[in-house]
Amino acid sequence: MRKLTLSLLLLVLISCSKDDNSNANVGGTIDKISVIGGSKNESAQSVISTQDGGYAILGYTQSMDGDIVGKDNESFDYWLLKYDSNGNLEWQKTYGGTAEDRGAGLVQTADGGFALFGYSKSSDGDTTENAGGRDFWVIKVNSTGSVIWQKSHGFIGSDYGNKIISTSDNGLLLVGVLDVTSSNGAGNDRAIQHAGGDYWAIKLDANGNKLWRHYYGGNLADTPNSVVESQDGGFIIVGTADSADVDITNNKGTYDIWIVKINASGTLLWEKSFGGAEIDSGYDIVKTSDNNFVIVGDTRSSDQDISSNNGAADAWVLKINSTGELLWQKTIGGTSFDVARSICKAQEGGFFIAGSSRSADGDITTNKGQNDGLIMKMSSDGNLEWQKTIGGSNIDFFYSVAQLSNSNVIVVGNSTSSDGDIQANQGFTDALIVTIK
């Protein structure tokens, strides 16, 4: 009996010491999967935890039926949903005009209201002006969704907003794409002009008044996707750049993750490119507890800054320090296309990462159809702790992740499935909301 006990103990020790991804699907219990929408197209683009322990979601809606209330036309509108800590929908609101208006990001403001951001093509309804094509559109609402103020920023071309953050001076920073060519160089407080689509940053005060605006990039297509405030009061913007001129000095390949550091007034301090010979994209950034930064996106490369690639595209996670030096990088995926779109810090340490996967091998254990939503837990030093795929036989995608004060994790995106993990589909595309405990 004693020999048997010792043998079992040794077996347990050996099993626990294996350094592989055999436990990558352990953890992260799926508590609830829900879809919400109407007969047309809906998508949840961003989720945040709220001061009352619940959460808020911003996206866009086209439907006038089903779960959608308050719409009077079938153009796309901003769509804001407020949930309590138990996942009950408290209220929803739509904002827009008779053209296309799509919400991309939101923050909760100090007064308990929300600032919503994206782009608008309208010049009627809730919008008061449009310069042509798409404009940045930011809306300030109170805690029950009533509009306090709204502002448009843009020129004759296609200018669209991707990310909004609250700043330490109680203002807001907006980032998105400026169509520099169509604007003929307008939209910049810097004494520099060039062409293409550029990173565009606009600083607002608490009342939505513009303090400054600057654009950064080269003569090709450069797209910012996220921004974070740094400890010194400046900002780090992350996205994807195709250019290799003007502000961009070290392009690695076709498209790179391009990181821009600016000070509190928008002056460019430094810029860094990360990637390989193929297409590499940056989508989100978070500040870590040691005042460094972790960035997520995807890569199709397998050279230069990328140590390995499992297939067509991998989710790519990079950690940099405050001066933009690479500390470590990891790829996660299988033999097909796997991407990361959002990251948030986990209360217990490490990070939650959301995106999508077409693989069913390598680091990805299951796939239900053409494309599944992917949620992962990563340790603070970049090791994959667990991953889950959620979806059906069609296309399902996650765009944003947040952790609530009760430790629940909310992941949002959209779905076209009506089988597998997805019980129903009300139209073409529904908003997808998943709770993980």
NORFEN-V143799 format. One record per pair of residues at least 24 apart in sequence whose ideal C-beta (glycine too) atoms are under 10 Angstrom apart, sorted by the first residue. I is the first residue (numbers start at 1). J is the second residue. If there is no record, write none. Layout:
i-><I	I>
j-><J	J>
This chain:
i-><19	21	21	21	21	21	21	21	21	21	23	23	23	24	24	24	24	24	24	24	24	24	24	24	24	25	25	25	25	25	25	25	25	26	26	26	26	27	27	27	27	27	27	28	28	28	28	28	28	28	28	28	28	28	29	29	29	29	30	30	30	30	30	30	30	30	30	30	31	31	31	31	31	31	31	32	32	32	32	32	32	32	32	33	33	33	33	33	33	33	33	33	33	33	33	33	33	34	34	34	34	34	34	34	34	34	34	34	35	35	35	35	35	35	35	35	35	35	35	35	35	35	35	35	35	35	35	36	36	36	36	36	36	36	36	36	36	36	36	36	37	37	37	37	37	37	37	37	37	37	37	37	37	37	37	37	37	37	37	38	38	38	38	38	38	38	38	38	38	38	38	38	38	39	39	39	39	39	39	39	39	39	40	40	40	40	40	40	40	40	40	40	40	40	41	41	41	41	41	41	41	41	41	42	42	42	42	42	42	42	42	42	42	42	42	42	42	43	43	43	43	43	43	43	43	43	43	43	43	43	43	44	44	44	44	44	44	44	44	44	44	44	44	44	44	44	44	44	45	45	45	45	45	45	45	45	45	45	45	45	45	45	45	45	45	46	46	46	46	46	46	46	46	46	46	46	46	46	46	46	46	46	47	47	47	47	47	47	47	47	47	47	47	47	47	47	47	47	47	47	48	48	48	48	48	48	48	48	48	48	49	49	49	49	49	49	49	49	49	49	50	50	50	50	50	50	50	50	50	50	50	51	51	51	51	51	51	52	52	52	52	52	52	52	52	53	53	53	53	53	53	53	54	54	54	54	54	54	54	54	54	54	54	54	55	55	55	55	55	55	55	55	55	55	55	55	55	55	55	55	56	56	56	56	56	56	56	56	56	56	56	56	56	57	57	57	57	57	57	57	57	57	57	57	57	57	58	58	58	58	58	58	58	58	58	58	58	58	58	58	58	58	59	59	59	59	59	59	59	59	59	59	59	60	60	60	60	60	60	60	60	60	60	60	60	61	61	61	61	61	61	62	62	62	62	62	63	63	63	63	63	63	64	65	65	66	66	66	67	67	67	67	68	68	68	68	68	69	69	70	70	70	71	72	72	73	73	73	73	74	75	75	75	75	75	75	76	76	76	76	76	76	76	76	77	77	77	77	77	77	77	78	78	78	78	78	78	78	78	78	78	78	78	78	79	79	79	80	80	80	80	80	80	81	81	81	81	82	82	82	82	83	83	83	83	85	85	85	85	86	86	86	87	87	87	87	87	89	90	90	91	91	91	92	93	93	93	93	93	93	94	94	94	95	95	95	95	95	95	95	95	95	95	95	96	96	96	96	96	96	96	96	96	97	97	97	97	97	97	97	97	97	97	98	98	98	98	98	99	99	99	99	99	99	100	101	101	101	101	101	101	101	101	102	102	102	102	103	103	103	104	104	104	104	104	104	104	104	104	104	105	105	105	105	105	105	105	105	105	105	105	105	105	106	106	106	106	106	107	107	107	107	107	107	107	108	108	109	109	109	109	109	109	109	109	109	110	110	110	111	111	111	111	111	111	112	112	112	113	113	113	113	113	113	113	113	113	114	114	114	114	114	114	114	114	115	115	115	115	115	115	115	115	115	115	115	115	115	115	116	116	116	116	116	116	116	117	117	117	117	117	117	117	117	117	118	118	118	118	118	118	119	119	119	119	119	119	119	119	119	119	120	120	120	120	120	121	121	122	123	126	127	127	128	129	129	130	131	131	131	131	131	131	131	132	132	132	132	132	132	132	133	133	133	133	133	133	134	134	134	134	134	134	134	135	135	135	135	136	136	136	136	136	136	136	136	136	136	136	136	136	137	137	138	138	138	138	138	138	139	140	140	140	140	140	148	148	149	149	149	150	151	151	151	151	151	151	153	153	153	153	153	153	153	154	154	154	154	154	154	154	155	155	155	155	155	155	155	155	156	156	156	156	157	157	157	157	157	157	157	158	158	159	159	159	159	160	160	160	161	161	161	162	162	162	162	162	162	162	162	162	163	163	163	163	163	163	163	163	163	163	163	163	164	164	164	165	165	165	165	165	166	166	167	167	167	167	167	167	167	167	167	168	168	168	168	169	169	169	169	169	169	169	170	170	171	171	171	171	171	171	171	171	172	172	172	172	172	172	172	172	173	173	173	173	173	173	173	173	173	173	173	173	173	174	174	174	174	174	174	174	174	175	175	175	175	175	175	175	175	175	175	175	175	175	175	175	176	176	176	176	176	176	176	176	177	177	177	177	177	177	177	177	178	178	178	178	178	178	178	178	180	180	180	180	180	181	183	185	186	186	187	187	187	188	188	188	188	188	188	189	189	189	189	189	189	190	190	190	190	190	190	190	192	192	192	192	193	194	194	194	194	194	194	194	195	195	195	195	196	196	196	196	196	196	196	196	197	197	197	197	197	197	198	198	198	198	198	198	198	199	199	199	199	199	199	199	199	199	199	199	199	199	199	199	200	200	201	201	201	201	201	201	202	203	203	203	203	203	211	211	211	212	212	212	212	213	214	214	214	214	214	214	215	215	216	216	216	216	216	216	216	216	216	216	217	217	217	217	217	217	217	217	217	217	218	218	218	218	218	218	218	218	218	218	219	219	219	219	219	220	220	220	220	220	220	221	222	222	222	222	222	222	222	223	223	223	223	223	224	224	224	224	225	225	225	225	225	225	225	225	225	225	226	226	226	226	226	226	226	226	226	226	226	227	227	227	227	228	228	228	228	228	228	228	229	229	230	230	230	230	230	230	230	230	230	231	231	231	232	232	232	232	232	232	233	233	233	234	234	234	234	234	234	234	234	234	235	235	235	235	235	235	235	236	236	236	236	236	236	236	236	236	236	236	236	236	237	237	237	237	237	238	238	238	238	238	238	238	238	238	238	238	238	238	239	239	239	239	239	239	240	240	240	240	240	240	240	240	241	241	241	241	241	241	242	243	244	247	248	248	249	250	251	252	252	252	252	252	252	252	252	252	253	253	253	253	253	253	253	253	253	253	253	254	254	254	254	254	255	255	255	255	255	255	255	256	256	256	256	256	256	256	257	257	257	257	257	257	257	257	257	257	257	257	258	259	259	259	259	259	259	260	261	261	261	269	269	270	270	271	272	272	272	272	272	273	273	273	274	274	274	274	274	274	274	274	274	274	274	275	275	275	275	275	275	275	275	276	276	276	276	276	276	276	276	277	277	277	277	277	278	278	278	278	278	278	278	279	280	280	280	280	280	280	281	281	281	281	281	282	282	282	283	283	283	283	283	283	283	283	283	284	284	284	284	284	284	284	284	284	284	284	285	285	285	286	286	286	286	286	286	286	287	287	288	288	288	288	288	288	288	288	289	289	289	290	290	290	290	290	291	291	292	292	292	292	292	292	293	293	293	293	293	293	293	294	294	294	294	294	294	294	294	294	294	294	294	294	295	295	295	295	295	295	296	296	296	296	296	296	296	296	296	296	296	296	297	297	297	297	297	298	298	298	298	298	298	298	298	298	298	299	299	299	299	299	300	301	302	305	306	306	307	308	309	310	310	310	310	310	310	310	310	310	311	311	311	311	311	311	311	311	311	312	312	312	312	312	313	313	313	313	313	313	314	314	314	314	314	314	314	315	315	315	315	315	315	315	315	315	315	315	315	315	315	315	316	317	317	317	317	317	317	317	318	319	319	319	327	327	328	328	329	330	330	330	330	330	330	331	331	332	332	332	332	332	332	332	332	332	332	332	333	333	333	333	333	333	333	333	334	334	334	334	334	334	334	334	334	335	335	335	335	335	336	336	336	336	336	336	337	338	338	338	338	338	338	338	338	338	338	339	339	339	339	340	340	340	340	340	341	341	341	341	341	341	341	341	342	342	342	342	342	342	342	342	342	343	343	343	343	344	344	344	344	344	344	344	345	345	346	346	346	346	346	346	346	346	346	347	347	347	347	347	347	348	348	348	349	349	349	350	350	350	350	350	350	350	350	350	351	351	351	351	351	351	351	351	351	352	352	352	352	352	352	352	352	352	352	353	353	353	353	353	353	353	354	354	354	354	354	354	354	354	354	354	354	354	355	355	355	355	355	355	356	356	356	356	356	356	356	356	356	357	357	357	357	357	357	357	357	358	358	359	360	363	364	364	365	366	366	367	367	368	368	368	368	368	368	368	368	368	369	369	369	369	369	369	369	369	369	369	370	370	370	370	370	371	371	371	371	371	371	372	372	372	372	372	372	372	373	373	373	373	373	373	373	373	373	373	373	373	373	374	374	374	375	375	375	375	375	375	376	377	377	388	388	388	389	389	390	390	390	390	390	390	390	390	391	391	391	391	391	391	391	391	392	392	392	392	392	392	392	392	392	393	393	393	393	393	394	394	394	394	394	394	395	396	396	396	396	396	396	396	397	397	398	398	399	401	401	403	404	406	407	407	408	408	408	409	409	409	409	410	410	410	411	411>
j-><383	332	362	363	365	383	384	385	386	387	384	385	386	332	363	364	365	376	377	383	384	385	386	387	388	363	364	365	366	386	387	388	389	377	385	386	387	377	385	386	387	388	436	352	375	376	377	385	386	387	388	409	436	437	388	435	436	437	375	388	390	409	411	421	434	435	436	437	87	408	409	434	435	436	437	87	408	410	433	434	435	436	437	373	390	391	411	415	420	421	422	423	432	433	434	435	436	87	89	422	423	424	430	431	432	433	434	435	67	396	414	415	416	417	418	422	423	424	425	426	427	429	430	431	432	433	434	61	66	67	68	79	81	89	92	426	430	431	432	433	61	62	63	65	66	67	68	79	414	415	424	425	426	427	428	429	430	431	432	62	63	64	65	66	67	68	69	71	74	426	427	428	430	63	64	65	66	68	74	426	427	428	64	65	66	68	71	74	76	426	427	428	429	430	74	76	414	416	427	428	429	430	431	66	67	68	76	79	414	415	426	427	428	429	430	431	432	76	79	102	103	397	399	412	413	414	415	429	430	431	432	79	81	103	397	398	399	400	410	411	412	413	414	415	430	431	432	433	78	79	102	103	104	105	106	118	162	341	342	399	400	412	413	414	431	103	104	105	106	107	116	117	118	162	163	164	342	399	400	401	402	412	81	83	106	342	344	354	398	399	400	401	402	404	409	410	411	412	413	433	105	106	107	108	114	344	400	402	404	410	85	108	344	402	403	404	405	406	408	410	82	83	84	85	108	112	114	143	402	404	405	108	109	110	112	143	405	82	84	85	90	108	112	143	405	84	85	86	404	405	406	408	82	83	84	85	86	87	88	90	404	405	406	410	81	82	83	84	85	87	108	402	403	404	405	408	410	412	433	435	80	81	82	83	90	106	107	108	114	116	145	402	410	81	82	83	89	92	103	106	400	402	410	412	431	433	95	102	103	104	105	106	107	114	115	116	117	118	139	164	400	412	102	103	104	106	118	399	400	412	413	414	431	94	95	96	100	101	102	103	104	118	119	414	431	92	94	96	102	103	431	100	102	427	428	429	94	426	427	428	429	430	94	426	427	426	427	430	92	426	430	431	92	94	426	427	431	93	94	94	95	145	96	98	125	97	98	99	125	98	99	100	101	121	122	125	100	101	102	103	118	120	121	122	101	102	103	120	122	125	126	102	103	104	106	116	117	118	119	120	126	137	139	141	103	116	431	106	114	116	139	141	145	145	412	431	433	114	143	144	145	404	410	433	435	404	405	406	408	406	408	435	404	408	410	433	435	433	144	145	143	144	145	145	139	141	144	145	146	147	125	126	145	120	122	125	126	127	137	139	141	145	147	150	120	121	122	124	125	126	127	137	139	121	122	123	124	125	126	127	128	130	137	122	123	124	125	127	123	124	125	127	130	134	134	125	126	127	130	134	135	137	139	134	137	160	161	137	139	161	137	160	161	162	163	164	176	225	399	400	138	161	162	163	164	165	174	175	176	225	226	227	400	138	139	141	164	400	163	164	165	166	167	172	173	143	166	140	141	142	143	148	166	170	172	206	166	170	206	140	142	143	148	170	206	142	143	144	140	141	142	143	144	145	146	147	148	139	140	141	142	143	145	148	164	139	140	141	148	149	164	165	166	171	172	174	204	206	208	140	141	145	147	150	161	164	161	162	163	164	165	172	174	175	176	160	161	162	163	164	176	152	153	154	158	159	160	161	162	176	177	150	152	154	160	161	158	160	152	152	150	151	152	152	153	154	154	155	156	157	159	182	183	186	156	157	158	159	179	182	183	157	158	159	160	179	182	158	159	160	161	176	177	179	159	160	161	176	160	161	162	164	174	175	176	177	178	187	200	202	213	161	174	164	172	174	202	204	208	208	172	204	206	207	208	207	208	207	208	209	208	202	204	207	208	209	210	178	187	200	202	204	210	213	178	179	182	183	186	187	200	179	180	182	183	184	185	186	187	182	183	184	186	181	182	183	184	186	187	197	182	197	183	187	197	200	197	200	223	200	202	224	199	200	223	224	225	226	227	239	283	201	224	225	226	227	228	237	238	239	283	284	285	202	204	227	226	227	228	229	235	206	229	203	204	205	206	227	229	233	235	264	229	231	233	264	203	205	206	211	229	233	264	205	206	203	204	205	206	207	208	209	211	202	203	204	205	206	207	208	211	201	202	203	204	211	227	228	229	235	237	262	264	266	200	201	202	203	204	210	213	227	199	200	201	202	216	223	224	225	226	227	235	237	238	239	260	200	201	202	223	224	225	227	239	215	217	221	222	223	224	225	239	202	213	214	215	216	217	222	224	215	217	218	219	222	219	215	215	213	215	213	214	215	212	213	214	215	216	266	213	214	215	265	266	267	214	215	216	247	266	267	268	216	246	247	268	246	218	219	220	243	245	246	247	219	220	243	246	220	221	222	241	242	243	245	246	221	222	223	224	242	243	222	223	224	241	243	246	247	223	224	225	227	237	238	239	240	241	247	258	260	262	268	271	224	237	227	235	237	260	262	266	266	235	262	264	265	266	264	265	266	264	265	266	267	266	260	262	265	266	267	268	247	266	241	246	247	248	258	260	262	266	268	271	241	242	243	245	246	247	248	258	260	271	242	243	244	245	246	247	248	249	251	258	243	244	245	246	248	244	245	246	248	251	255	255	246	247	248	255	256	258	260	255	258	281	282	283	258	259	260	282	257	281	282	283	284	285	295	297	341	342	282	283	284	285	286	295	296	297	341	342	343	260	262	284	285	284	285	286	287	293	294	295	264	287	261	262	263	264	269	287	291	293	322	287	291	322	261	263	264	269	291	322	263	264	265	261	262	263	264	265	266	267	269	322	260	261	262	263	264	266	269	260	261	262	269	270	272	285	287	293	295	320	322	324	261	262	271	282	285	272	274	281	282	283	284	285	293	295	296	297	318	320	281	282	283	284	285	297	275	279	280	281	282	283	297	298	271	273	275	280	281	282	279	273	273	271	272	273	273	274	275	276	277	278	280	301	303	304	305	306	277	278	279	280	299	300	301	303	304	305	306	278	279	280	300	301	279	280	281	282	299	300	301	280	281	282	299	301	304	305	281	282	283	285	295	296	297	298	299	305	316	318	282	285	293	295	318	320	324	324	322	323	324	323	324	323	324	324	320	323	324	325	326	304	305	324	299	301	304	305	306	316	318	320	324	326	329	299	300	301	303	304	305	306	316	300	301	302	303	304	305	306	309	301	302	303	304	306	302	303	304	306	309	312	313	313	304	305	306	313	316	318	313	316	339	340	341	316	318	340	315	316	339	340	341	342	343	355	399	340	341	342	343	344	353	354	355	399	400	401	318	320	343	342	343	344	345	351	352	353	322	345	319	320	321	327	345	350	351	380	345	349	380	319	321	322	327	380	321	322	319	320	321	322	325	327	318	319	320	321	322	324	327	318	319	320	327	328	343	345	350	351	353	378	380	382	319	320	326	329	340	343	332	339	340	341	342	343	351	353	354	355	376	378	339	340	341	343	355	331	332	333	337	338	339	340	341	355	356	329	331	333	338	339	337	331	331	329	330	331	331	333	333	334	335	336	338	359	361	362	363	364	335	336	337	338	358	359	361	362	364	336	337	338	358	359	337	338	339	357	358	359	338	339	340	357	359	362	363	339	340	341	353	354	355	356	357	363	364	374	376	378	384	387	340	343	351	353	376	378	382	384	382	380	381	382	381	382	381	382	382	363	378	381	382	383	384	362	363	357	359	362	363	364	374	376	378	382	384	387	357	358	359	361	362	363	364	374	358	359	360	361	362	363	364	365	367	359	360	361	362	364	360	361	362	364	367	371	371	362	363	364	367	371	372	374	376	387	389	371	374	397	398	374	376	378	398	401	373	374	397	398	399	400	401	413	375	398	399	400	401	402	411	412	413	376	378	400	401	400	401	402	403	409	410	411	380	403	377	378	379	380	385	401	403	407	409	403	404	405	406	407	409	377	403	407	379	380	381	376	377	378	379	380	381	382	383	385	376	377	378	379	380	382	385	401	403	376	377	378	401	402	403	409	410	411	436	377	378	384	387	398	401	411	397	398	399	400	401	402	409	410	411	412	413	434	397	398	399	401	411	413	389	390	391	395	396	397	398	399	413	387	388	389	390	391	396	397	398	389	395	389	389	387	388	389	389	390	391	391	420	392	393	394	396	417	419	420	421	422	393	394	395	396	416	417	419	420	421	422	394	395	396	416	417	395	396	397	415	416	417	396	397	398	415	417	420	421	397	398	399	411	412	413	414	415	417	421	422	432	434	398	411	413	401	409	411	413	434	436	401	409	436	421	434	436	420	421	415	417	420	421	422	432	434	436	415	416	417	419	420	421	422	432	416	417	418	419	420	421	422	423	425	417	418	419	420	422	418	419	420	422	425	429	429	420	421	422	429	430	432	434	429	432	432	434	432	434	436	436	435	437	436	437	435	436	437	434	435	436	437	434	435	436	435	436>
